[in-house]
Amino acid sequence: MGKDWNVVITGGEIPHLGSIALGIPRPSLQNSARISATVSVLTLTGHKEDEIVRPAAYFLASRLNAPVVVSCGIHNEQIKSEDIRRIGDLVQEALTDLLVAACNKDMR
């Protein structure tokens, strides 16, 4: 895929497709010397994975300065808001570790 990234995040009881996000890097509106990102999200009705893919796509696109697609489907019955936040934190940690390993530098 060249310098573009396609990241798939699954888990829970039934991995599936719940939401996808496309992150496109761009100069920051506040400081054009910094890279930011614009993120577009599509979410299947009733799914909450947009809370995972949006920050993941933003983080990756702005750190890599490359287009990124993140798809996610994590099914847990009776999931609570705090569980979604915790999963988001774990995904962020995993993405940071991925960038360190893939790019051989600290991307925090």
C-alpha positions as CSV (number, residue, x, y, z in Angstrom):
1,M,0.0,0.0,0.0
2,G,2.9,2.3,-0.3
3,K,3.1,4.6,2.7
4,D,-0.6,4.3,3.4
5,W,-1.7,2.2,6.4
6,N,-4.7,-0.1,6.8
7,V,-5.3,-1.1,10.5
8,V,-7.8,-3.6,11.7
9,I,-8.8,-3.8,15.3
10,T,-11.0,-6.7,16.4
11,G,-11.9,-8.6,19.5
12,G,-14.5,-9.4,22.0
13,E,-16.9,-12.2,21.7
14,I,-17.6,-11.8,17.9
15,P,-15.1,-9.8,15.8
16,H,-17.0,-7.9,13.1
17,L,-17.0,-4.6,11.3
18,G,-18.6,-1.9,13.4
19,S,-16.9,1.3,12.2
20,I,-14.3,2.6,9.9
21,A,-12.3,5.8,9.8
22,L,-10.2,7.5,7.2
23,G,-7.5,9.8,8.5
24,I,-5.8,12.2,6.1
25,P,-2.8,14.2,7.2
26,R,-2.7,17.9,6.7
27,P,-0.9,21.0,8.2
28,S,-2.3,22.0,11.5
29,L,-4.7,24.9,11.4
30,Q,-3.1,26.4,14.5
31,N,0.6,25.8,13.5
32,S,1.3,24.9,9.9
33,A,4.7,23.5,10.9
34,R,2.9,20.7,12.7
35,I,1.0,17.8,11.1
36,S,-2.6,17.3,12.0
37,A,-5.3,15.1,10.4
38,T,-8.9,15.2,9.1
39,V,-10.9,12.1,10.0
40,S,-14.1,10.9,8.3
41,V,-16.0,8.0,10.0
42,L,-18.7,5.5,8.9
43,T,-20.4,3.5,11.6
44,L,-22.9,0.7,11.4
45,T,-26.2,1.6,13.1
46,G,-26.1,0.8,16.8
47,H,-22.4,0.3,17.0
48,K,-20.0,2.3,19.2
49,E,-16.7,1.6,17.5
50,D,-16.5,5.1,16.2
51,E,-15.2,6.1,19.6
52,I,-12.3,3.8,18.9
53,V,-11.6,4.4,15.2
54,R,-11.8,8.2,15.2
55,P,-8.9,8.9,17.7
56,A,-6.9,5.9,16.2
57,A,-7.1,7.3,12.7
58,Y,-6.2,10.8,13.9
59,F,-3.3,9.6,15.9
60,L,-1.8,7.4,13.2
61,A,-2.4,9.8,10.3
62,S,-0.9,12.8,12.2
63,R,2.1,10.8,13.5
64,L,2.8,9.0,10.2
65,N,2.0,11.9,7.9
66,A,0.2,9.3,5.7
67,P,-3.4,8.3,4.9
68,V,-4.7,5.7,7.3
69,V,-7.8,3.6,7.3
70,V,-8.8,2.1,10.7
71,S,-11.6,-0.5,10.9
72,C,-12.9,-1.9,14.2
73,G,-15.4,-4.4,15.4
74,I,-15.3,-5.4,19.1
75,H,-18.5,-7.2,20.3
76,N,-19.2,-7.4,24.0
77,E,-22.7,-7.9,25.3
78,Q,-23.8,-5.3,27.8
79,I,-20.8,-3.2,27.3
80,K,-20.7,0.0,29.4
81,S,-19.3,3.4,28.6
82,E,-16.3,2.9,31.0
83,D,-15.5,-0.3,29.2
84,I,-15.5,1.5,25.8
85,R,-13.1,4.1,27.3
86,R,-10.8,1.4,28.7
87,I,-10.7,-0.3,25.3
88,G,-9.9,3.0,23.7
89,D,-7.0,3.5,26.2
90,L,-5.7,0.0,25.4
91,V,-6.0,0.5,21.7
92,Q,-4.0,3.8,22.0
93,E,-1.3,2.0,23.9
94,A,-1.2,-0.7,21.3
95,L,-1.0,1.8,18.4
96,T,1.8,3.7,20.2
97,D,3.7,0.4,20.5
98,L,3.0,-0.4,16.9
99,L,4.5,2.9,15.7
100,V,7.6,2.4,17.9
101,A,8.1,-1.1,16.5
102,A,7.3,-0.2,12.8
103,C,9.0,3.1,12.6
104,N,11.8,2.4,15.1
105,K,11.2,5.6,17.0
106,D,9.1,7.0,19.8
107,M,5.9,8.5,18.3
108,R,4.3,9.6,21.6
